[in-house]
Amino acid sequence: MTAYVGEEMLAGVDGVLEAVIAWVRGEIRSAKRYELSTDELELPVELKHAVCNLVMECVMNRLNFVPTEGQQEAIREARKLIERVAKGKLVLSTPDKGETRHTRKVIDLVSGRSFDATNFTMKGL
C-alpha cells in the first residue's frame, strides 16, 4: 500500500486514531454518566465499530479518497451513535479499572475543632 499511496500521503494520517479516540472519550465524558478506562486509548466495546468508521472517514479525507455510499452511511450512523452517547442516551459497558465519574480529588471530612484562619492564628502569613 505504501508504494500505491506514497510516503508523503501516509505522513498526513499520523495521529488520526489517537485524535478520534480522544474526541470520542471527550464526548463520553461530556455526558457525565459513564466511566472510562484510565488507559487513554481504550474505549467501550459498543463504540469500537463506530470509531473505526470515523477513523476511516478522517483517513479518506486526508488521502483525498471519496467514500462509497455504504461508507458514507456507516459514517453517518457512527456520528449519530456518538451523539447519543454525548447526550447520555446509550448504555455503555464499564471498564475493569476505570476513572471515577467525576475526575476530581476527594477530601475526607473529619470532625474536629474549628480553626479560624486569621492574621494572629496564621502568625502573619
N, C-alpha and C positions, 0 to 999 in steps of 0.2 A: 504494500500500500504506500510505502514511503516513496518509491520511485514514481508512482502514478500521481500522487498528490503533491509531492515536493516538500523538501525540508522546511523551507520558509513558510509554507502554508500551515504545516503542523505546529510550528512555533506559536502560531496565533491561538491555539487551543489549550495551551498550558494553563492550568489553574481553573478550567471550566468546571470540572467535577467539584472541586472544593468550593467554588463560588456558588454553585447551585445548591449544594448541601448546606452551606452557611445561610443562604436565603431561606431555604425551607425550614431550617431549625429556627430562624427568626420568626417565621410565620407561626410555627408551633408554639414558641414562647409567647407570642402576642395574644394567644387565646387564654393564657393563664390558667389552663385547665389540665394540661398534660405534663408529664415528667419526661425528661430527656436523659440519655446516657451522658456520662461525663466525657466520653470519647467524642471529640468534635466532628468526627466523620461518620458516626453511627446514627442511623435513622430508624424509626419504627418500621417493621416489616411491611405494614399496609401501604407505605408510601414509596417503597423502593422502585416499583414499576413506573410510577408517575415521575419520580426523579430521573430515571433512565430516559424517559421521553423528553423531559425538559433539558437534560444534558445533550441529547441528540439534536434538539432544536438549536441550542447555542452553537454546537459544533458545526451544524449545517449552515447556520448563518455566517459564521466566521470563515467557512470554506466556500461560501457563495454557491451552495447546493440548494436546489429547490426541492422542498419536501413533497412527497406524493400526497394525494387526497387522504389516504389512510393514515399517513404520518401526521398530517395536519389535524385530523380528527383526534388522534391519540394525544397530541399536544394540547388541544382544547380541553379534552377530558382531564388531563393531568392538571391543568391550571384550575379547572373547576374544583377538583378534589382538594388542592392546596388551599383554595379559597374557603372551602367548607371547613378545613382544619383550622384556618385562621379565625373563623367565627365560632369554633368550638362545637361544631355540629357532627363530629365524627368520633367514634370510639377508637382509640389507638392503644396498642399494647404498651405495657410499662417495661422499662429496661430492668435488667438484673441489678445493676449498680447505677442508679440514676441520681440526677441532681434533685434538690428539693424543688417544689413547685415555685417557690419564691426564693430565688438565689440570693439571699442576703443572710448575714450572720445573725445568730440569735444569741441574746444575752440572758442568762438565767436571772430571775429576780429573786433576791433573798431579802428576808426581813432583817431589820437591824435598826440601830438608832439613826435618826435623820441627821444629815450633815448639811449645814448651810455653807455655801461657798462665798465667803466674804473676804475682804482685804485682810482682816485680822486672822481668820482661820487658815487662809492660804499663805500667810506670812509674807504679804507684799506681792505675791505673784499676780 
